[in-house]
Amino acid sequence: MSENTEAPVIPVIGGTGALGSGLARRWAAGGARVIIGSRDAGRAAEVAAKVAGEAGGTVEGMSNADAAQAADIVFLTIPFRNQSEYLTNLKGVLTPGQILVDCSVPLAATISGKATRTIGIWQGSAAQQAQEMVPEGVTVVSALHTVSAPGLSDLGHELDEDVPVCGDRKADKARVAGLISRIDGLRPVNAGALEMSRIVEQLTALMISVNIRYKTHAGLKFTNLPEGETF
Ligand SMILES: NC(=O)c1ccc[n+]([C@@H]2O[C@H](COP(=O)([O-])OP(=O)(O)OC[C@H]3O[C@@H](n4cnc5c(N)ncnc54)[C@H](OP(=O)(O)O)[C@@H]3O)[C@@H](O)[C@H]2O)c1
């Protein structure tokens, strides 16, 4: 596992999807080496080639299991209804010291309900459920819930928004923030402990409701934060 601050390796499990491939485009365009994970390594390679063709940079496709072992910080961008299945599959793959960045939103749409509603989770949030399921020594950080996939995917669209990052260890959040801030126009904001993710995950439903009404891809913005390092 390696992380080079000049050109970090960024694996995205479920990276063939809307959010994952959008993030991959932005990271690749910014010079990171991106690894797209999929249940099907062939599909991952196809999407990686497409993303590299559009964004430039180095993008590889791999199975989710291989992608999960490619760097210390691994992004998980899959539908909430499949989170438990993915984390069960990753149990023998993730190793202590790794950080799993969970982007899952428990939208009711995931079980045929409305996209402007969320479902209750016993643990409090999708991220806390993920923390219960990862192997001992793996830390879950939650982020990127309010960023729109279409906005990320359109490289001509100028981003200018904040990204709440939740987690129980400041140092881990700061490392994840470093990767998020490689995307021009995204400002990571320290939103507190992992349990705050229960509120941030709800914000996605709010953003969807606003986006439906204004037919746009609105972003979130906090005012009056100090300039510079927020972690
Ligand atoms: N879309 C957004 O704008 C957005 C924004 C913020 C947060 N989120 C959250 O980010 C997560 C990913 O969203 P998304 O829109 O990117 O999802 P998605 O495109 O529907 O799915 C992402 C990937 O998950 C895998 N997947 C899809 N359905 C599956 C199934 N039934 N069983 C197993 N694997 C399946 C697929 O990868 P393979 O088939 O290649 O394995 C797919 O490419 C969600 O929790 C969502 O709420 C989304």
The ligand as a MOL file (V3000), in Angstrom:
LIG
                    3D

  0  0  0     0  0            999 V3000
M  V30 BEGIN CTAB
M  V30 COUNTS 48 52 0 0 0
M  V30 BEGIN ATOM
M  V30 1 N -25.4240 9.8710 -7.3770 0
M  V30 2 C -25.1990 10.9410 -6.6120 0
M  V30 3 O -25.3250 12.1080 -7.0670 0
M  V30 4 C -24.7590 10.7570 -5.1740 0
M  V30 5 C -24.3210 11.8720 -4.4720 0
M  V30 6 C -23.9010 11.6990 -3.1530 0
M  V30 7 C -23.9740 10.4480 -2.5560 0
M  V30 8 N -24.4370 9.3890 -3.2670 0 CHG=1
M  V30 9 C -24.4730 8.0870 -2.6290 0
M  V30 10 O -23.3580 7.3840 -3.1240 0
M  V30 11 C -23.6860 6.0030 -3.2650 0
M  V30 12 C -23.4720 5.6020 -4.7270 0
M  V30 13 O -24.3890 6.3090 -5.5310 0
M  V30 14 P -24.3880 6.1190 -7.1150 0
M  V30 15 O -25.4490 6.9910 -7.6420 0
M  V30 16 O -23.0110 6.2410 -7.6320 0 CHG=-1
M  V30 17 O -24.8370 4.5770 -7.2220 0
M  V30 18 P -24.9630 3.6420 -8.4920 0
M  V30 19 O -24.3900 4.3250 -9.6850 0
M  V30 20 O -26.3670 3.1640 -8.6040 0
M  V30 21 O -24.1000 2.3610 -8.0950 0
M  V30 22 C -22.7040 2.4420 -7.8570 0
M  V30 23 C -22.0890 1.0790 -8.1500 0
M  V30 24 O -22.5530 0.1160 -7.1930 0
M  V30 25 C -22.6720 -1.1560 -7.8180 0
M  V30 26 N -24.0590 -1.6130 -7.6980 0
M  V30 27 C -25.1760 -1.0280 -8.2040 0
M  V30 28 N -26.2730 -1.7640 -7.9420 0
M  V30 29 C -25.8400 -2.8490 -7.2740 0
M  V30 30 C -26.5020 -3.9970 -6.7510 0
M  V30 31 N -27.8380 -4.1810 -6.8580 0
M  V30 32 N -25.7510 -4.9280 -6.1130 0
M  V30 33 C -24.4210 -4.7470 -5.9870 0
M  V30 34 N -23.7310 -3.6900 -6.4890 0
M  V30 35 C -24.4370 -2.7600 -7.1160 0
M  V30 36 C -22.3290 -0.9830 -9.2950 0
M  V30 37 O -20.9690 -1.3690 -9.5070 0
M  V30 38 P -20.5760 -2.7000 -10.3540 0
M  V30 39 O -21.8020 -3.1870 -11.0460 0
M  V30 40 O -19.5590 -2.2010 -11.3250 0
M  V30 41 O -20.0280 -3.6320 -9.3550 0
M  V30 42 C -22.5060 0.5020 -9.4980 0
M  V30 43 O -21.7290 1.0340 -10.5470 0
M  V30 44 C -25.1410 5.8440 -2.8320 0
M  V30 45 O -25.1940 5.3930 -1.4970 0
M  V30 46 C -25.6920 7.2470 -2.9660 0
M  V30 47 O -26.7700 7.4950 -2.0790 0
M  V30 48 C -24.8100 9.5100 -4.5680 0
M  V30 END ATOM
M  V30 BEGIN BOND
M  V30 1 1 1 2
M  V30 2 2 2 3
M  V30 3 1 2 4
M  V30 4 1 4 5
M  V30 5 2 4 48
M  V30 6 2 5 6
M  V30 7 1 6 7
M  V30 8 2 7 8
M  V30 9 1 8 9
M  V30 10 1 8 48
M  V30 11 1 9 10
M  V30 12 1 9 46
M  V30 13 1 10 11
M  V30 14 1 11 12
M  V30 15 1 11 44
M  V30 16 1 12 13
M  V30 17 1 13 14
M  V30 18 2 14 15
M  V30 19 1 14 16
M  V30 20 1 14 17
M  V30 21 1 17 18
M  V30 22 2 18 19
M  V30 23 1 18 20
M  V30 24 1 18 21
M  V30 25 1 21 22
M  V30 26 1 22 23
M  V30 27 1 23 24
M  V30 28 1 23 42
M  V30 29 1 24 25
M  V30 30 1 25 26
M  V30 31 1 25 36
M  V30 32 1 26 27
M  V30 33 1 26 35
M  V30 34 2 27 28
M  V30 35 1 28 29
M  V30 36 1 29 30
M  V30 37 2 29 35
M  V30 38 1 30 31
M  V30 39 2 30 32
M  V30 40 1 32 33
M  V30 41 2 33 34
M  V30 42 1 34 35
M  V30 43 1 36 37
M  V30 44 1 36 42
M  V30 45 1 37 38
M  V30 46 2 38 39
M  V30 47 1 38 40
M  V30 48 1 38 41
M  V30 49 1 42 43
M  V30 50 1 44 45
M  V30 51 1 44 46
M  V30 52 1 46 47
M  V30 END BOND
M  V30 END CTAB
M  END
